[in-house]
Amino acid sequence: MHLTIKDVLQLFQDQMVTLAAGSNGLDNIVSSANIMDAPDISNWAKPGDLILTTGYTIKDDPALQEQLIRELAAVGIAGLAIKTKRFLPEIPPIIKDLADQLNLPILELPINLSFAEILNPIISSIAARQSYLLHRSNEIHKTLTNVAIKGGGLNAIIACLGKLTQCPVGCYDTNCSALNHWLPEGIPGVNKQVFKQLEKILLNQVAHKENLQANLSQAKSPYTQHLTVEGYELLLTSFAIMSNNEFFGHISLLQPTDAFLDINCMALEHTCTVAALDFLKQKAVAESRRLHSRDILEHILFGDLANQNTTEIIATSKLAQAKLLECSIIEIDESDKEVNLPVIATRLYKTIQQTVSTKYPLSLVSERTGKIVVLVAYTGILTQHDPELYAKLQKSFHDNYTLKISLGVGTAATDISSVRQSYQDALTCLTLGRTIKGAGHITYPHEIASYSLLANSDTTSLLTHVCGTILAKLDNTDTVHGTELVKTLEKYLECDKNLTDSARELYIHRNTLTNRLERIQDITSLDFSNRELLFSLRLALRQRKLR
């Protein structure tokens, strides 16, 4: 909607105003027009100026002509209009050549038109367009504000922007993941084949996301990227959703290059302002829920359950409707990489809160001593945990970060009083799971039940005495000869003496496994038919993992 050099030529198409050079600058925006014939004209010029001149001060000096064009192009004026046939019989070739190089439009004005006859229509056109933009801006602002006042969430805000611009719109979070999008029924001038691909572009608008996020967080104006779809030119214009320097994400608009770019950009900026308010509201609600969840969990896990106040708080909470409760603890594993752990932990909390509450609305999520505590509340008929939930949590984190998270799942509780035990079991699973499996795994109670018994050194001294000699002999052989006899024995016992499964787990041939077992028997005189001894060895090998 801005006035361009192309529009100026259109204004005077019947009055012999022509383009002499700089055709690549026809889309330059004209923000003002002025008359200047001073020798130091470049000192007074401003970006967006269309300067009208007779060329009197440069008429006999090619060097001065070249200097003037270079200086004006450096300032960023929209164009230079020269009246010929008075002091300059024609526009000098040096001006034309340099203007073409610098993409600076040079207009040739006829002798019979006064500067006033040229200035007045240009200034009137600029004023009319600015008036229309202000009027349209006010309408857009009112429309979007009404959507927000009526309680329309982010979906309604994005749909409103789409309807105002009739362009495809997408909204993205801080990870450049699509939150929602809107598509019109069609775009004038865009064929159906191209239009079908626009939704795919919006949903996958994460290419070069690091550069995009960096540009958006710093830019105070829309950031535009050029796209070509099936030979059709489009613009992807993005603007940051920010409030008090807090970055919530961005909104992008797909539009043809000949669309009303300035009006659409204005609508985009207004939408981002309204969206920021919606994000702030969501943040306030999330913070309220977080504090509520923390308080309830503190009462359940560490409060005095005999206290009447604590009992009333728990009884009036939504957990009273749950038929089964299960505590789990999630923690980011330490890393040597330079990362902002507090920021990532906050994002992890939000991901967990959204994922858990979507599937199990009564659940509570809180933070405690650097860990995230989840109390999953099942309302249906369930007798055990939901592995899909924890797998989804882990995957959603791994998809966005290179860091690992470990999850410890507690035992199921049928009432509030049993939740504390579930919490302690989850802590045990988290700790022992890291010891046994390493970082970045989900650990369930049934996987570490025997390990928790073995962790008590007072009750396992006899186990060490019984099996220590056998394992010491195998350790010595492995050290001297570089064999893997201890690992082979451990896998063989864990696979319940199944040769096929053991060989597959060890990535060796079945005959190789048989040879190793015979060697173990020769070294230790181990009787593989002694079930009690083999069970003790299996426990002893698990005990070694804990050490």
N, C-alpha and C positions, 0 to 999 in steps of 0.2 A: 504493500500500500504506500510505501515511500515513493517520492518522486525520483526518477532516475534520469540519466542523460538521454536514454531512449525515449522517455516520456517528454522531455524538453523538445526533442526533435519532432515528436508527434504534435506538440502544441503549435509549432511554427512550420508545419509541413507545407503550407500554402504560401509561405513568405520567404522562401529561398534561404532558409537557415539549413546548412548542410554539414555533414561530418567530413572533416578534411583528413583526420588521422586518429589513431588510438581506438580502433573499433573494438578491441578486447575490453575496453573500459565502459562499454555502453550501459552496464548494470550498476555503475557507480551511483551511490545515493547522493542526491542534491539536498543538502539540509539548509542552505542559504545561498543568496546570490549577491554579488557586489561589483562595483565598478572601481577599477584601480588602474592608474597610469603612472604611478610613482616608480622610480628606478629600483627602489628596495621593496618591491611589491611582496616578495616572499616573507618578509618580516611581519606582515599584517594578515597574511592569508591563514585560514583555518581549515582543518579537515572537513570535507563535505562542501566547501565553497565552490560555486560556479562563478568564475571571475570573467568579467567582461572588460575588454581593453581595445584601444585603437592600435596598440603596438608602437606608439610614438617613441617611447624611450629606448626601444631596442631596434629601431628600423634600419640603422646603418651599421650594426655591430653583431656579426655572426657569433662571436665568442660570448657576448652578453645574452644573445638569444639562447644559446646552449645552456649557459649557466642558469637562466631563468627557468627553463623547462625542468632541469634537474632539481632545482630547489623546490619548485612547486609540486613536483611528483613526490619528493621526500616529505613535504608537509602533509600530503594526502588529500589534496583538493579533488573535487569531483570532476572538474574539467576546466578548460580555458577557451573562451569564445572571443575570437579576434575579428574586428570589423576591418575589412579590406577596402581597397580602392581609394583610400584617403592618404594614409602615410605609408602603408604597405600595399603595393599593387596586387600582391598575392601572398599567401602564407609561404614563408621560405622553406625550401627542401630540408634544411637542417632541423627545423622545428618538427616537420612531419616525420622524418626518420626517427628522431629521438622519442617523439611521442608514441610512435608505434612500438618502439623497444620497451618503453616504460608503461605502456597501457594507459596513457593519459589522453582522454578524448580532447581533440581540438575541433571546435566548431567555427565555421566561417559565417560571419554575419554580413548581410547585404548593406550597402551604403545608405539605402533609403529608409532604413529602420533606425529610430532613435533608441538609445539605451533604455529610456523610460518605457518605450513600447515593448521592449523585451523583458525588462525587470518586472513590471507590474503583473503580467500573466504568470510568471514563474513564482513570484512571492504569493500571489493569490492561490495558486495551485498548492503550494506548500502549506499555506494556512488552512485551506479547505481539507487537505488530507490529514493534517494534525488534528483539526477539529473532529473529523470523523473518527480518528483513532481514539481520541479522548472519550468521545461518546460511546464508541464500541467497547472501550476498556471499562467504562462504568457499567455497561450492560453485562459484560462478562463477569465482572466482580460481583454484581448483585446476584446473578444467576448462581454462581458457585457458592456465595455466602448463604443463599437460601437453602441450597442442598445441605450445607453443613449444619445450619440452624435446625433444619427439620430432622436431623439425626442420621442423615445419609452417611454411610461409612465410606471407606476407600473405594469400594466397587462403584458406588453412586457418583463419587467425585470423578473417577476416571471415565465413566460412561458420559458424564456431563461434558467433560472436555472433548470427548470423541464426537458428541452430537453438535457441539459448538463449532468444531473445525471440520467435521465430516472427514476426519483422517484417522487411520489406525493408531491406537495409543497403547503403550505398555508401561506398567509401574514395576519397579525393581527395588529389592532391598539392598543392604550394604554389601552383600556378596554378589550382587548383580543377578540374583535369582529372581525369576518372574513371579510377582505377587498376583497380578491380574492384568487383563488386557481387554480392549474393546475394538471391534471392527465394524465399519459401516457396511451397508449392503453392497456398495460399490463406489468407485471413485471415477468421476468423469475423466475420460481420456486414458484410463488405465484398463487394458484388456483383462479378461477373466483369468487367463493363464498366469499373468503377473500377479493379479490380486490374490490368487490362491496361495501364493508363496509368502505373502506379507505376514500372515499369522505365524508361519514357521520362523520368519525373521524375528518377529516380536518375542516369541517364546525362547529363541536361542540367541538373544541379543547379549551374549556374554563374551564374545570374541574380544581379545585385547582388553579385558576388564580392568587390569591393573592401570593401564594408561587412561582409560575412560574415567575410573574413579578418581585418579589423581587430578585430571583436568577439571572434573565436576566439583571436587571439594575446594578447588582454588578459584574457579571461575565465578564471576559475578554476573555473567551473561550466558545465554544458551550456547551449548557446544554442539557444533554441526559436523556430521560426517556424510560424505557422498557415497551413495550405493548405486550399483548398476544391476538391475534384475532383468534378464532376457533382453538386454540392450536398452532398457528403459531407465532413465535417470531419476533417482529419488534422493531426498534428503532425510537423514535421521537426526532429528534435533532433540537434544537431551538437556535437562535442567535439574539441578540438585534440589532435593527436599531438605532444607536446613532450617534450624532455629537456634539462635544463640550459639552459633558455630558448632552445633551438634548435627552430624550428618546422618540422615535416616535412610537415604537411598536416592533414587532419581526417577523421573518420568520422561519417556521418550515419545516422540511424535514422528510418524512416517508421512511424508508429504511430497507431492510432485514438485519439481523445481520451479514451475510456473504458478504455484499456489500463492495465496495471500500470506507470504512468509512472516511479515511483521505482525499482522493481526494474530496469526497462529502462535507465534512466539510469545506475544503478549498474553494470550489465553493460557499458554503453557506455564508462564511465570506465575500468573494468578493462581492456577491450579496447584502449583507446588507450594505456594503460601498456605492455601486452604488445607492441602494434604499434610503439611507440617503440623498444623493445629490438630489434625486427626491423629497423627503419630504421637503428639504430646499427650493427647487424651488417652490413647492406648497405653502409653508409657505410665501415666498416672494410675490407670486401672491395674496394670500389671504390677506396679509397685505396691499398690494396696493389697492385691492378692498375695504377693510375695510376703509381705509383712504378716498378713493373716495366716498364711500357711506356716510361716516360721513360728508364730506364737502358738498355734494349735499343736504343732509337732513338739515344741519345747515342753508343753504341758504333758503331752502323751509320753514322750521319751524320758523326760527328766523331772517332771513335776510330781507333786505328792498326790497320788491317786486317791488317797483317803481324804484329801482336803475337799470340802464341799464346793468351793469356788472352782477348783480344777474339774471336778466331776460335772458341774453344770456347764462349763465351757465346752467340754468334750461331748456331753449329751446333746447340746444344742447345735453342734457342728454337723455338716453334711455327712460326716463319716458314719453317723448313726444309721444311715440307710444301707451301708455296705454289708455284704454277706461274707466277704473274705478280704483280708488285708495282707499286704506284702511289702516289706521294706527293702529298698535297694540303695546302694551307695555308688556314686559315680565320681571319678577323679581323673583329672588330666595327668598323664605321666610326665615326669620331669624330662626336660630336653636340654641339650647343649646349645641348641639354636637360639639366636637372639629373637625372641618373640615377646609380645606384650601379653603375658599370661592373664592379667586381670581383665583385659578387653575380651580375650578369647573365652575366658571363663564366663563372662557376662553373656556372650553370644551362645555358649553352650547351655547356660541356664534357660535362655529364651527358647532354644530349640527343644530342650527337654520339656519345658512347661507346655509348649504348643503341642508337641507330639503326644504326651501323656494325657493332657486334658481333652484332646480331640477324641481319643478312644475311650478314656475312662474319666468322665467329667468330675467325679467326686474326689479324685486323687489330689494329694498335696505335694508340692515341690518346694524345697527350701535349701538354704546353704548353711553349712556349719564347718568351721575350721578348714576352709579350703576345699571341702567336699560338697557335692550336691546330694541331698537326701531326698529320695522319692518314696512316698507312701502310696502305693497303688491300691485303689479301692475298687474291688470287683462287686458288681451288683447282680451278675448272672450266676448260673450254677457252674462254679469252677472249683476244681480240687487241687490244681497246681498252677504254677506260674505261666505267663504268656511269653514264650521265647521270641515270638515275632516282634513284640514290642521292644525288647532290649536290642535285638538285631537291627531294628530300624533306627533306634537311637544311635547306635554305634556307626551305622552306615552314613547317616545324615551328617555326622561329625567328620568322618573320614573323607566324604565327598568334597568338603570345603577346606580341610586343614591337613597338613602333613603330620601333625602331632597325633599321638595315640591317647585313647581313654580306656581305663580299666573299669569294669563293672562288677560289683559284688552283689549277688541276689540273696536275700534272706529267706527264711522259712515262712510258710503261710501261717497267718494268724486268724482265728475265727472270732476274736473279740479284741477290744482295745487293750486289755491288760496283757495280751500276748505279743503286742507289737514291739515291746522292748526287747524281747528275745529275738524277734525277727531282725531288729536293728543290729544287735550284737552278732547275730549269725551273718548278716550282710558285711559287717566290718571284717569278720574272720575270713569270709570268702574273698573280699577285696585283697587282704594282706597275703593270705596263703595262695590265692590265685596268681598274684604277681610272682611269688617265689617259685611256684611249680611250673606255670605256663609261660611266664615272662609278661612284659607290658602289653597292653592293648587287647585284652581278652575279657570275655564274660565268664564268670565263675558262679556255678550253682552249688547249693549245699551238698547234694549227693556226690559232687566231684571231690569234695575236700573233707568229708566226714571222717574218714580214717586218718587223714593227715592231721586234723585237729587233735585227735587222740595222741598221735605220735609226737606232737609238739611239746608234750609234757615229759621232760627228761626223767622225772622221778619214777614214772611208770614204764619207761622203756629201756631201763638199764639191763634187764634180763634179756631183752630182744637183742641188744648190742652184744652181749656176752655170747649168746647162742650162735649168732650169724657172723660175728666179727671175723673169726678165723677164716671162714670160707671166702668172704669178700676180700679180705686182705691178700689171700693167695692170688685171687684173680686180678686185683689191683696191681700187684707186683708183676704179674705176667704181662699185663697191658702196658705197664711203664717200660719194661725191658724190651719187649718185642713189638710194641706198637699195635697190639691187637685190640679188639673191642669185645672182650669176653663179658665184662660186666654189663655193658649195654645190651649185648645179645641175650644174656640171662634175664635181664629186666624185661625186655620186650617179650620174650618167650613166656614168662610168667604172667605178664599183663594180658597176653592173648590166650590165657588159659591153656597153654601147651599146644596150641594149634599151629602146626608147622607152616601151613600155607599162609595164614594171616601174619605170622611172625616174619616170614621171609619177605612178604610184601611190605610190611612196615619198616623193615631194615634195608629194603632195596637190594637184597641179595638173592642168589639162587637158593632153592630149597636144599640142594646137596651141600652148599656152603654152610648153611645153617646146621645141618646134621653133623658136619665135621666139627663145627665150633662146639656144639653140645657135647660131642664125644670128648673133645679136649677139656672142656670144663669138668666133665666127669673124671677124667684121668688126673687132673690137677687137684681136685678137691674131694674125690671119692664121694661125690654127692649122689644120693639115691633119689632119682626122679620119681620114684613111686611113693615116696614118703610125703603124703599130703600136708601133714602138720608142719614139717620142716620147710616145705616149699612155700606154704602160706606165711611162715615166719620170715623167710627170705624176701618175699614180696613186700611185707611190711617194712623190713629193714632197708630195702632199696628205696622205698618211699620216704623213710626217715632221713636217708642221706640227702634227698632233695631239699629238705627243710634246713639242712645245715649249710 
